[in-house]
Amino acid sequence: MRRQIIGWAVVSALLMGCLLAATAAAATRPGAGSKTTAAASKAAPAAKPKPAKKPSLRHGSVPAAPPATTPPGAAVSAHLYLSGAFFVARKPVAVPDRAVRVGAVVEPYVPGQVVTLRAFLGKRLIKSTELVLKPSRYHTFGTFTTTVSSPSPGEVTLAVTHGATATQAAFSGERAFSVLDEHAGFGSSGPFVALIQQRLSALHFYIRQTGVYDEGTELALDAYHRLLRWGTYKTLDGRTISFLLNGWGQFKVRYPGQGQHVEANLSDQLLALMSGSKVDYIYPISSGKPSTPTVLGNFQVYARVPGMQSDGMYYSSYFIGGYAIHGYDPAPDYPASHGCLRLPMVDATFVYNWLDYGVDVDVYY
């Protein structure tokens, strides 16, 4: 009996060992085992990074500002201009020691910006200054003004520069003008003579713009000196140039209420062709000498004779009796006629054509 029990125990142990060995072998074969074990044995793929969530904005909210950076310089438009210069043949000109005002308009206006202005006479620096831009009324553009003068003739170049800042870009600009030699006499020509003729014409003295210091220039200068009561001379001097460029010396109208009319001022020995209160042209004349004075009063043109008459009267317009406005040679710079109003021969035809029948002629001291 005891031997029988021992035998069963041995058999059971052998069966258990075989079963355990079979189970272990099955576990080592590919594809064996449960579905859960097989799935777990597979390598897991790498996890993809999740995109960052965008912050949600509620209605009416303002997104956060990006990090602060240095603002770029503002684009600039700069324009230089000249005031006080004159223009001859569309080119700006001045004379020595006469101030020319220089200005600029810079867009847009940025507060606190400084420009440097340098003026060169040829290659020689004659002025250097720093200027703060001033705002316009609505702060849309900036401006500056200063004055520049040259001690001698030559070409003046103006250079304006501005270095770049955090708020405005760098910019520069140039402008130039000519400073003219003031020496001129009969027969000379050039831009300075053209400037003198231009200024005489601006004050209504009759002069042809020839650019040559000719007889017409002398007559206009003579009339200008008479108006200023400086005497009767036909040359240029510093005082004359200064007065001309400043626009000083105006004919004083005695009868502004009349329409087209003539005023003869015997005190100044001048004849003015008028359109109401506006002076059209001024001429030097020679009125009646003391023994045959010119009649005073208000008259009208009643007769006209073109061309040359036997007594030397040239293109005559009669205003009372035998008194006329006419050309004559000579027409000196003092009263010398028999009572008429003598004009230089070169002026006679223009005045004759300007006058007409019925035009008022006012003669006075």
C-alpha positions as CSV (number, residue, x, y, z in Angstrom):
1,M,0.0,0.0,0.0
2,R,2.8,2.3,1.0
3,R,4.7,1.6,-2.3
4,Q,1.5,2.4,-4.2
5,I,1.2,5.8,-2.7
6,I,4.8,6.7,-3.4
7,G,4.4,5.7,-7.0
8,W,1.4,7.9,-7.5
9,A,3.4,10.8,-6.0
10,V,6.3,10.2,-8.4
11,V,3.9,10.1,-11.4
12,S,2.2,13.3,-10.4
13,A,5.5,15.1,-10.0
14,L,6.6,14.0,-13.5
15,L,3.3,15.2,-15.1
16,M,3.5,18.6,-13.3
17,G,7.1,19.1,-14.6
18,C,6.1,18.2,-18.2
19,L,3.2,20.7,-18.0
20,L,5.4,23.5,-16.8
21,A,8.0,22.9,-19.5
22,A,5.3,22.9,-22.2
23,T,3.9,26.2,-20.9
24,A,7.4,27.9,-20.9
25,A,8.2,26.8,-24.4
26,A,4.9,28.2,-25.7
27,A,5.6,31.5,-24.1
28,T,8.9,31.9,-26.1
29,R,7.4,31.3,-29.6
30,P,6.6,34.4,-31.8
31,G,2.9,35.2,-32.0
32,A,2.1,33.0,-29.0
33,G,0.3,34.2,-25.9
34,S,-2.8,36.3,-25.4
35,K,-3.8,39.3,-27.6
36,T,-3.1,41.6,-24.7
37,T,0.5,40.2,-24.3
38,A,1.2,40.5,-28.1
39,A,-0.1,44.1,-28.2
40,A,2.0,45.0,-25.2
41,S,5.1,43.5,-26.8
42,K,4.9,45.8,-29.9
43,A,7.1,49.0,-29.7
44,A,5.0,52.2,-29.1
45,P,5.4,54.9,-31.7
46,A,7.1,58.3,-30.7
47,A,4.5,60.8,-29.3
48,K,3.9,63.9,-31.5
49,P,4.2,67.3,-29.8
50,K,0.9,69.0,-29.3
51,P,0.6,72.5,-30.8
52,A,0.4,75.3,-28.3
53,K,-3.0,76.6,-27.6
54,K,-3.9,80.0,-29.0
55,P,-5.1,82.3,-26.3
56,S,-8.8,82.9,-26.7
57,L,-10.0,86.5,-27.0
58,R,-13.3,87.5,-25.7
59,H,-15.4,90.1,-27.5
60,G,-13.9,93.6,-27.0
61,S,-10.6,92.4,-25.6
62,V,-7.2,93.7,-27.0
63,P,-4.4,91.4,-27.9
64,A,-1.2,91.7,-26.1
65,A,1.4,94.1,-27.8
66,P,4.5,92.5,-29.3
67,P,7.8,93.1,-27.5
68,A,9.0,96.7,-27.9
69,T,11.5,97.4,-30.7
70,T,13.3,100.6,-31.8
71,P,11.0,102.3,-34.4
72,P,12.4,102.8,-37.9
73,G,13.4,106.3,-39.0
74,A,10.5,108.2,-40.6
75,A,10.8,108.7,-44.4
76,V,11.7,112.4,-45.1
77,S,10.9,114.9,-47.8
78,A,13.0,118.1,-47.5
79,H,12.6,121.2,-49.7
80,L,14.9,124.2,-49.5
81,Y,13.8,127.7,-50.6
82,L,15.3,131.1,-50.9
83,S,13.7,134.4,-49.9
84,G,15.3,137.8,-50.6
85,A,17.1,136.5,-53.7
86,F,16.2,137.8,-57.1
87,F,15.8,135.7,-60.2
88,V,17.6,136.5,-63.5
89,A,17.0,134.0,-66.3
90,R,15.3,131.8,-63.7
91,K,18.5,131.6,-61.6
92,P,18.6,133.0,-58.1
93,V,21.0,135.9,-57.6
94,A,22.1,138.4,-55.0
95,V,24.8,141.0,-54.4
96,P,27.7,141.0,-51.9
97,D,26.8,141.6,-48.2
98,R,23.0,141.4,-48.9
99,A,21.3,138.8,-46.7
100,V,19.4,136.0,-48.4
101,R,16.8,134.2,-46.3
102,V,17.1,130.4,-46.5
103,G,14.3,128.1,-45.3
104,A,13.2,124.5,-45.6
105,V,10.1,122.4,-45.3
106,V,10.6,118.9,-43.9
107,E,7.9,116.3,-43.9
108,P,6.9,114.7,-41.6
109,Y,7.6,116.8,-38.5
110,V,9.4,114.9,-35.7
111,P,10.0,116.7,-32.5
112,G,13.5,117.5,-31.4
113,Q,15.3,117.1,-34.7
114,V,18.3,119.2,-35.5
115,V,19.8,120.1,-38.9
116,T,23.2,121.5,-39.8
117,L,23.4,124.3,-42.5
118,R,26.7,125.0,-44.1
119,A,27.3,127.8,-46.7
120,F,30.2,127.7,-49.1
121,L,31.5,130.5,-51.3
122,G,33.2,128.3,-53.9
123,K,35.0,125.8,-51.7
124,R,35.4,128.2,-48.7
125,L,33.1,127.7,-45.7
126,I,31.5,131.1,-44.9
127,K,28.8,129.9,-42.4
128,S,27.9,126.8,-40.3
129,T,25.0,126.7,-37.9
130,E,22.7,124.1,-36.3
131,L,19.0,124.7,-36.4
132,V,16.1,123.0,-34.5
133,L,13.1,122.2,-36.7
134,K,10.0,124.0,-35.7
135,P,6.5,122.5,-36.2
136,S,3.9,123.9,-38.5
137,R,0.5,124.9,-37.2
138,Y,-0.8,121.3,-37.3
139,H,2.5,119.6,-36.8
140,T,2.4,118.0,-40.2
141,F,5.8,119.4,-41.3
142,G,8.8,121.1,-39.8
143,T,10.5,124.3,-40.8
144,F,13.6,126.4,-40.2
145,T,14.8,129.8,-41.5
146,T,18.1,131.6,-41.3
147,T,20.1,134.2,-43.4
148,V,23.2,133.9,-45.4
149,S,25.3,136.6,-47.0
150,S,28.5,136.5,-49.0
151,P,31.3,139.1,-48.7
152,S,32.2,138.9,-52.3
153,P,31.0,137.7,-55.7
154,G,30.9,134.0,-56.6
155,E,28.7,130.9,-56.3
156,V,27.2,130.2,-52.9
157,T,26.2,126.6,-52.2
158,L,23.9,125.8,-49.2
159,A,24.2,122.3,-47.8
160,V,21.7,121.0,-45.2
161,T,22.2,117.7,-43.4
162,H,20.5,115.7,-40.7
163,G,22.0,112.5,-39.2
164,A,19.7,109.5,-38.7
165,T,18.0,109.2,-35.3
166,A,15.7,106.6,-33.8
167,T,12.7,108.5,-35.0
168,Q,13.8,110.2,-38.2
169,A,15.9,109.0,-41.1
170,A,19.0,110.9,-42.4
171,F,18.4,113.5,-45.1
172,S,20.2,116.2,-46.9
173,G,19.6,119.0,-49.4
174,E,21.4,121.6,-51.5
175,R,20.6,124.9,-53.0
176,A,22.8,127.5,-54.7
177,F,22.7,131.1,-55.8
178,S,25.0,133.5,-57.5
179,V,26.5,136.6,-55.9
180,L,27.0,139.2,-58.7
181,D,29.7,141.7,-59.2
182,E,28.1,145.2,-58.8
183,H,30.5,147.0,-61.2
184,A,28.7,148.2,-64.4
185,G,28.8,151.1,-66.8
186,F,27.6,152.1,-70.2
187,G,28.0,149.3,-72.7
188,S,28.5,146.5,-70.1
189,S,26.2,143.5,-70.0
190,G,25.5,140.4,-68.0
191,P,23.2,139.2,-65.2
192,F,23.9,142.3,-62.9
193,V,22.8,144.7,-65.7
194,A,19.8,142.5,-66.3
195,L,19.0,142.7,-62.5
196,I,19.2,146.5,-62.5
197,Q,16.9,146.7,-65.5
198,Q,14.5,144.3,-63.9
199,R,14.3,146.4,-60.7
200,L,13.8,149.6,-62.6
201,S,10.9,148.1,-64.4
202,A,9.4,146.8,-61.2
203,L,9.3,150.4,-60.0
204,H,7.5,151.3,-63.3
205,F,10.3,153.1,-65.0
206,Y,10.1,152.5,-68.8
207,I,13.0,150.3,-69.8
208,R,13.6,147.6,-72.3
209,Q,15.0,144.4,-70.9
210,T,18.1,144.2,-73.1
211,G,20.7,143.0,-70.6
212,V,22.9,145.8,-71.9
213,Y,23.7,149.0,-70.1
214,D,22.4,151.2,-72.9
215,E,20.7,154.6,-73.4
216,G,17.4,153.3,-72.1
217,T,19.1,152.1,-68.9
218,E,20.7,155.6,-68.5
219,L,17.3,157.3,-69.0
220,A,15.6,155.1,-66.5
221,L,18.3,155.7,-63.9
222,D,18.1,159.4,-64.5
223,A,14.3,159.3,-63.9
224,Y,14.8,157.2,-60.8
225,H,17.3,159.7,-59.4
226,R,14.9,162.5,-60.1
227,L,12.1,160.7,-58.3
228,L,14.4,160.4,-55.3
229,R,15.4,164.0,-55.7
230,W,19.1,163.1,-55.8
231,G,19.7,165.2,-58.9
232,T,20.0,164.1,-62.5
233,Y,22.7,161.5,-63.2
234,K,22.7,158.3,-65.2
235,T,25.3,156.2,-63.4
236,L,25.1,153.4,-60.8
237,D,26.4,153.8,-57.3
238,G,26.1,151.8,-54.1
239,R,23.2,153.8,-52.8
240,T,21.2,153.5,-56.0
241,I,21.7,149.7,-56.0
242,S,20.6,149.4,-52.4
243,F,17.5,151.5,-53.0
244,L,16.6,149.6,-56.2
245,L,17.0,146.2,-54.6
246,N,14.9,147.3,-51.6
247,G,12.2,148.6,-53.9
248,W,12.3,152.1,-52.5
249,G,11.1,155.1,-54.5
250,Q,7.4,155.2,-55.6
251,F,5.7,157.8,-57.8
252,K,3.1,159.7,-55.8
253,V,-0.2,159.7,-57.7
254,R,-2.1,163.0,-57.6
255,Y,-5.3,161.9,-59.4
256,P,-6.1,158.3,-58.6
257,G,-9.8,158.7,-59.4
258,Q,-9.2,159.3,-63.1
259,G,-9.0,156.4,-65.5
260,Q,-6.4,156.3,-68.1
261,H,-4.5,159.6,-67.7
262,V,-1.1,161.3,-67.7
263,E,0.5,163.1,-64.8
264,A,3.3,165.5,-65.4
265,N,5.1,166.4,-62.2
266,L,7.2,169.5,-63.1
267,S,8.9,169.6,-59.7
268,D,10.6,166.2,-60.5
269,Q,10.5,166.7,-64.3
270,L,8.8,163.3,-64.7
271,L,5.9,162.1,-66.8
272,A,3.8,159.1,-65.6
273,L,1.3,157.1,-67.7
274,M,-1.5,156.0,-65.4
275,S,-4.3,153.5,-65.3
276,G,-6.4,154.9,-62.4
277,S,-4.2,154.7,-59.3
278,K,-1.8,152.3,-60.9
279,V,1.4,153.6,-62.5
280,D,2.2,152.0,-65.8
281,Y,5.4,153.8,-66.9
282,I,7.5,156.7,-65.8
283,Y,9.7,158.9,-68.1
284,P,12.1,161.8,-67.7
285,I,10.9,165.0,-69.4
286,S,12.0,168.5,-70.1
287,S,9.2,171.1,-69.5
288,G,9.1,174.8,-70.4
289,K,12.0,177.0,-69.5
290,P,11.3,180.0,-67.2
291,S,10.6,182.4,-70.0
292,T,8.2,180.0,-71.7
293,P,6.7,177.9,-68.8
294,T,4.4,174.9,-69.3
295,V,0.8,175.7,-68.6
296,L,-0.6,174.1,-65.4
297,G,-4.0,172.4,-65.1
298,N,-6.2,169.5,-66.2
299,F,-6.5,169.0,-69.9
300,Q,-7.4,166.4,-72.5
301,V,-5.6,165.2,-75.7
302,Y,-7.5,166.9,-78.6
303,A,-5.1,166.4,-81.5
304,R,-2.4,163.9,-82.6
305,V,0.4,164.2,-85.2
306,P,2.5,161.2,-86.0
307,G,6.1,161.3,-87.3
308,M,8.5,164.2,-87.5
309,Q,7.3,167.8,-87.9
310,S,9.3,170.6,-89.5
311,D,10.1,172.1,-86.1
312,G,11.6,168.9,-84.8
313,M,8.6,167.8,-82.8
314,Y,8.3,164.0,-83.0
315,Y,5.0,162.0,-82.5
316,S,3.0,164.8,-80.9
317,S,-0.1,164.6,-78.7
318,Y,-1.6,168.1,-78.1
319,F,-3.5,168.8,-74.9
320,I,-4.1,172.6,-75.1
321,G,-3.3,175.2,-77.8
322,G,0.2,174.5,-79.1
323,Y,1.3,172.6,-76.0
324,A,2.0,168.9,-76.7
325,I,3.7,165.8,-75.3
326,H,6.3,164.9,-77.9
327,G,9.8,163.6,-78.6
328,Y,12.6,166.1,-79.1
329,D,16.4,166.1,-79.4
330,P,17.7,167.3,-77.1
331,A,15.4,166.6,-74.1
332,P,17.8,167.7,-71.3
333,D,17.6,167.0,-67.6
334,Y,16.3,170.6,-66.9
335,P,13.4,172.8,-68.1
336,A,14.3,173.9,-71.6
337,S,11.3,173.7,-73.9
338,H,9.0,176.4,-75.2
339,G,6.2,175.1,-73.0
340,C,5.7,171.5,-74.3
341,L,6.6,168.4,-72.4
342,R,9.6,167.0,-74.2
343,L,10.4,163.3,-74.2
344,P,13.7,161.6,-75.2
345,M,13.3,160.5,-78.9
346,V,13.6,156.8,-78.0
347,D,10.5,157.1,-75.8
348,A,8.3,159.2,-78.1
349,T,6.6,156.5,-80.2
350,F,5.6,154.3,-77.2
351,V,4.0,157.2,-75.4
352,Y,2.2,158.4,-78.5
353,N,0.7,154.9,-79.1
354,W,-0.3,154.7,-75.4
355,L,-2.2,158.0,-75.6
356,D,-5.5,158.5,-77.3
357,Y,-8.0,161.3,-77.9
358,G,-9.7,162.4,-74.8
359,V,-7.1,161.1,-72.4
360,D,-6.7,163.4,-69.3
361,V,-3.4,165.3,-69.0
362,D,-2.7,166.7,-65.5
363,V,0.2,169.2,-65.2
364,Y,1.3,170.3,-61.7
365,Y,4.2,171.1,-59.5
